[in-house]
Amino acid sequence: MTWQEIYELLDVGVRETAWMVGVSALLTAVGGLLVGVLLVLTGAGGLLPLRPLNAVLGLIVNVGRSLPFIILLVAVIPFTRVVVGTTIGTDAAIVPLTIGAIPFFARIVESALREVPPDVVAAATAMGATRTRIVGKVLLREALPALVAGLTITVIALVGYSAMAGVVGGGGLGDLAIRYGYQRFETEVMIATVVALVILVQLVQMLGDLLVRRLSHR
């Protein structure tokens, strides 16, 4: 296989990986943020303490985090077929990627919000701020650098998850490495795929670090 052919395969693989990771990261950011905020609000000492709801959410998050992604990938195949109508391809891979990443990011959100000084929340409460305003203007605003750092970690984890999704025909760089690098013994393709994954992760980390630094200086 020539390097031109490898480049063309990599181009498709990178685009597919970027699509899977991008869409699942967006869905994870929304879902994980919602679950994480609810965990903080309904927990002991929260603005809306509801112990039964907190316990249920905590259990769901813990179960989601305890499953290795490759097992989750297979376990949600019926659900994936219902949602997107197929179990192979990049669109199908987005479903397990999102399901696997939301619990992970939710715990990061919870940890970041709990690091906000209680005095800041108490001051906002004393001034008559509503729960919604405290969450949006105090908790999320104060924890924004930590949330961006956590999302960066989550996106990098999604890159790794997307590579595993290639094992079951999820597309992207993982699928490329399996079909050409492993099954056809194309060592050059395997090396090129590894290099592409490393570069992709480095770019995500650099962008995340840049955003965190800018937000921290505000």
C-alpha positions in Angstrom: 0.0 0.0 0.0 1.4 3.4 -1.0 1.6 6.4 1.3 -0.9 8.2 -0.9 -3.4 5.4 -0.3 -2.7 5.5 3.4 -3.2 9.2 3.5 -6.6 8.9 1.8 -7.7 6.2 4.3 -6.5 8.4 7.2 -8.4 11.4 5.8 -11.6 9.4 6.0 -10.8 7.9 9.4 -10.0 11.3 10.9 -13.2 12.8 9.6 -15.3 9.9 10.9 -13.5 10.1 14.3 -14.0 13.8 14.5 -17.7 13.4 13.7 -18.3 10.7 16.3 -16.3 12.5 19.0 -17.7 15.9 18.2 -21.4 14.9 18.3 -21.0 12.7 21.3 -19.0 15.3 23.2 -21.8 17.9 22.6 -24.5 15.5 23.8 -22.2 14.5 26.8 -21.6 18.1 27.7 -25.4 18.7 27.9 -26.4 15.5 29.6 -23.4 15.3 31.9 -23.9 18.9 33.0 -27.6 18.3 33.7 -26.9 15.2 35.8 -24.0 16.7 37.6 -26.0 19.8 38.6 -28.8 17.6 39.8 -26.4 15.6 41.9 -25.2 18.7 43.6 -28.6 20.3 44.1 -30.3 17.2 45.4 -27.4 16.2 47.7 -27.0 16.8 51.4 -26.6 20.6 51.9 -27.7 21.3 48.3 -30.2 24.0 47.3 -32.9 21.4 46.6 -32.1 18.4 48.9 -34.0 15.3 47.6 -32.3 12.3 49.0 -34.2 9.6 47.1 -33.6 11.3 43.7 -29.9 11.9 44.6 -29.5 8.2 45.5 -31.1 7.0 42.2 -29.0 9.4 40.1 -25.9 8.4 42.0 -26.6 4.7 41.4 -27.2 5.2 37.7 -24.0 7.2 37.4 -22.0 4.6 39.3 -23.4 1.7 37.2 -22.5 3.6 34.0 -19.0 4.3 35.2 -18.4 0.7 36.3 -19.0 -0.9 32.9 -16.0 -1.2 30.6 -16.8 0.6 27.4 -16.3 -2.5 25.1 -19.0 -4.3 27.2 -21.3 -1.3 27.2 -20.8 -1.1 23.4 -22.3 -4.6 23.0 -24.9 -4.3 25.7 -26.6 -1.3 24.2 -26.8 -2.7 20.7 -30.6 -3.2 20.8 -31.1 0.4 22.0 -28.7 1.6 19.3 -30.7 -0.1 16.6 -33.9 1.5 17.9 -32.4 5.0 18.0 -30.5 5.1 14.7 -31.9 2.0 12.9 -28.5 0.3 12.6 -25.6 -1.0 14.8 -22.7 -0.2 12.5 -21.2 3.0 11.2 -20.3 6.4 12.9 -23.9 7.4 13.7 -24.5 4.1 15.5 -21.3 4.6 17.5 -22.4 7.9 18.8 -25.1 6.3 20.9 -22.8 4.1 23.1 -20.2 6.8 23.2 -22.6 9.3 24.7 -24.1 6.8 27.1 -20.6 5.8 28.3 -19.3 9.4 28.7 -22.3 11.1 30.4 -21.7 9.4 33.8 -18.0 10.1 33.6 -18.5 13.8 32.9 -21.4 14.1 35.4 -19.0 13.1 38.2 -16.5 15.7 37.0 -19.2 18.4 37.0 -20.3 17.4 40.5 -16.7 17.6 41.8 -16.2 21.0 40.1 -19.4 22.5 41.5 -18.6 21.2 45.0 -15.3 23.1 44.9 -17.1 26.4 44.6 -16.7 28.2 48.0 -19.9 27.8 50.1 -19.6 31.5 51.2 -20.2 32.6 47.6 -23.4 30.5 47.4 -24.4 31.8 50.9 -23.9 35.4 49.8 -26.0 34.9 46.7 -28.8 33.3 48.8 -28.7 36.1 51.3 -29.2 38.6 48.5 -32.4 36.8 47.5 -31.1 35.1 44.3 -33.3 32.3 43.0 -32.0 28.7 42.7 -31.8 29.0 38.9 -29.8 32.2 39.2 -27.5 30.7 41.8 -26.8 27.7 39.5 -26.3 29.8 36.4 -24.6 32.9 37.7 -22.7 31.5 40.7 -22.0 27.8 40.6 -21.5 27.3 36.9 -19.7 30.6 36.5 -17.3 30.0 39.3 -16.6 26.4 38.3 -16.2 27.2 34.5 -12.4 26.7 34.3 -12.7 23.3 36.1 -15.7 22.4 33.9 -13.7 23.1 30.7 -10.8 21.1 32.0 -13.1 18.2 32.8 -14.7 18.4 29.4 -11.2 18.3 27.8 -10.5 15.1 29.7 -13.9 13.7 28.6 -13.3 14.5 24.9 -9.9 12.8 25.1 -11.6 9.7 26.7 -14.1 9.8 23.8 -11.3 9.6 21.3 -10.2 6.4 23.0 -13.7 5.1 23.1 -14.2 5.9 19.5 -11.2 3.8 18.6 -12.7 0.9 20.5 -16.0 1.3 18.7 -14.0 0.5 15.5 -13.8 -3.1 16.8 -17.5 -3.6 16.0 -17.6 -1.6 12.8 -18.0 1.8 14.3 -15.8 3.5 11.7 -13.1 6.0 12.3 -9.5 5.5 13.1 -10.1 2.4 15.3 -11.9 0.7 12.4 -9.0 1.6 10.1 -6.5 0.1 12.5 -8.4 -3.1 12.9 -9.3 -3.7 9.3 -6.0 -2.7 7.7 -3.3 -2.6 10.5 -4.4 -5.8 12.3 -6.4 -8.0 9.9 -4.3 -7.3 6.8 -1.0 -6.9 8.5 -0.4 -3.4 7.1 2.1 -2.1 9.6 2.4 1.3 8.0 -1.4 1.8 8.4 -1.2 0.9 12.1 1.7 3.3 12.7 -0.1 6.1 10.8 -3.3 5.5 12.8 -1.4 5.7 16.1 0.3 8.9 15.1 -3.0 10.4 14.0 -4.6 9.5 17.3 -1.7 11.0 19.3 -1.9 14.2 17.2 -5.6 14.4 17.7 -5.4 14.0 21.5 -2.6 16.6 21.7 -4.7 19.1 19.7 -7.6 18.6 22.0 -5.5 18.9 25.1 -3.8 22.1 23.9 -7.1 23.7 23.0 -8.6 22.8 26.4 -5.5 24.1 28.3 -5.7 27.4 26.3 -9.4 27.8 27.1 -8.8 27.0 30.8 -6.0 29.6 31.0 -8.1 32.3 29.4 -11.1 31.6 31.6 -8.9 31.5 34.8 -7.6 35.0 34.0 -11.0 36.6 33.6 
